[in-house]
Amino acid sequence: MSPKYVLDPFSEKYAHRTSSMLSSEIRDLLEITARPDIISLAGGLPYTQAFDPQVILRLVSRVLAEDCAASLQYGPSDGFAPLKRSLTEIMREEGTPCLPEDLIVTSGAQQGLEFISKIFINPGDHIITEAPSYVGALNSFLSYQPQIHAIPMDEEGMVLAELRNTLQRLEERGERAKFIYTIPNFQNPAGITMSRDRRYALLETAEEFDCLVVEDNPYGLLRFEGDPVPTLRSLDESKVIYLGTLSKIFSAGMRIGWVAAPHPVLEKLLLAKQSADLCTSSFTQRIAHLYFAEEDWKGQVSQLVEIYRERRNVLLASLDEFLAELCSWTHPQGGLFVWVTLPAYIHASEMLASAIDAKVAYVPGSGFFPYRGGENCMRLNFSYPEPEVLWEGVKRLSKVIKREVALAKSLGLQGKPAGGRPHGQE
Ligand SMILES: Cc1ncc(COP(=O)(O)O)c(C=O)c1O
């Protein structure tokens, strides 16, 4: 949206909540990194080139030939019934039983997050997230003005001792967290998967402190190694609200996600859906339904997994080759992202200008924290760039980081942590 106003003539008119609505650092970045000369490790784009356009063309033609009037029409707010059945099949693929009446279709999982925020969060309410966490979720939550408690993660997911301490402290003040938000599989941005034991323990803790659990699972089927771990929803339907999406296994452009939840919650979500956009596109729901009912979608997911596994391997190998001495990083068993930790004194946001100068881009870690944190971290994406481009991207990045390290040494800054500014106050 340009030109940008320096002084907004309408500033007196906006609702208070707009002051906590943040522009996503990632979206802003994508504008810059769309330049063809820049290698972008910043986005989170699925590799849609893997899909055969002829297949999609066939589906679109069939929808129009067989069901044109209905596909151009409004549809039920809870979703197109045949698609809802297909979505339960997708959940079954991950061992999660679900009936069509247990879910509503949304315009992407992002809309589900927005609705969850809308129906649960009063200003000042407490909610729990992982630290770091998905920026789109944080931005939805923050616009409803909660206090977010961001719980650090280790290689098994959210650190439960920290979670318990936080919930205990709240309880001592007579307060409770409304929900715990987690991305248990191949987390965005950290690439971490919550272990089986941690999942059971998280649910026990949620039970003890009377919290709902919001399980956001866009990447679960994109596993390259290791054994599948049960979804939280499959372990406890009574308090887990589950978000699914077709964005990572079929198309982000169709804008189809869903929320499975206990029925009282589902009723409130449906009211939110009706007031937001009446229904998700009848047209894309029909295309998606045909795709999952009649095409070899599991074969396509396997192909995506092969592509992403190779790219993840290349990214990890290039980090080993160029940055082993200086940085550490996660080893994702699936999904799209690797989380890199730089020396403590390097500020990834401040380094970004030099990186773009060197024609490579990443997302600075601080954007994934609600208030502060992650200043010396970055998220790298491996799903979109071709393998040789990933290698070259990390090579360029390593030169930028090495220059930054040399500069810090010459200025004697190595003992000083990058520190942080509160999120959104650059
Ligand atoms: C963890 C997480 N949740 C939700 C979304 C939003 O997905 P959708 O395209 O279904 O709105 C994303 C997208 O990247 C994501 O990473």
The ligand as a Tripos MOL2 file, in Angstrom:
@<TRIPOS>MOLECULE
LIG
   16    16     1     0     0
SMALL
NO_CHARGES

@<TRIPOS>ATOM
      1 C1          1.7650  -22.4490   11.5310 C.3       1 LIG1
      2 C2          0.8840  -21.8750   10.4880 C.ar      1 LIG1
      3 N1         -0.4100  -21.7170   10.7210 N.ar      1 LIG1
      4 C3         -1.2430  -21.2000    9.8020 C.ar      1 LIG1
      5 C4         -0.7820  -20.7930    8.5800 C.ar      1 LIG1
      6 C5         -1.7420  -20.1790    7.6010 C.3       1 LIG1
      7 O1         -2.1020  -21.0890    6.6460 O.3       1 LIG1
      8 P1         -3.2620  -20.8340    5.5920 P.3       1 LIG1
      9 O2         -2.6320  -20.6460    4.2770 O.co2     1 LIG1
     10 O3         -4.0890  -22.0750    5.6790 O.co2     1 LIG1
     11 O4         -4.0570  -19.6410    6.0300 O.co2     1 LIG1
     12 C6          0.5750  -20.9290    8.2720 C.ar      1 LIG1
     13 C7          1.0980  -20.4720    6.9830 C.2       1 LIG1
     14 O5          2.2610  -20.4260    6.7060 O.2       1 LIG1
     15 C8          1.4220  -21.4860    9.2450 C.ar      1 LIG1
     16 O6          2.7350  -21.6430    9.0250 O.3       1 LIG1
@<TRIPOS>BOND
     1     1     2 1
     2     2     3 ar
     3     2    15 ar
     4     3     4 ar
     5     4     5 ar
     6     5     6 1
     7     5    12 ar
     8     6     7 1
     9     7     8 1
    10     8     9 2
    11     8    10 1
    12     8    11 1
    13    12    13 1
    14    12    15 ar
    15    13    14 2
    16    15    16 1
@<TRIPOS>SUBSTRUCTURE
     1 LIG1         1 GROUP 0 **** ****
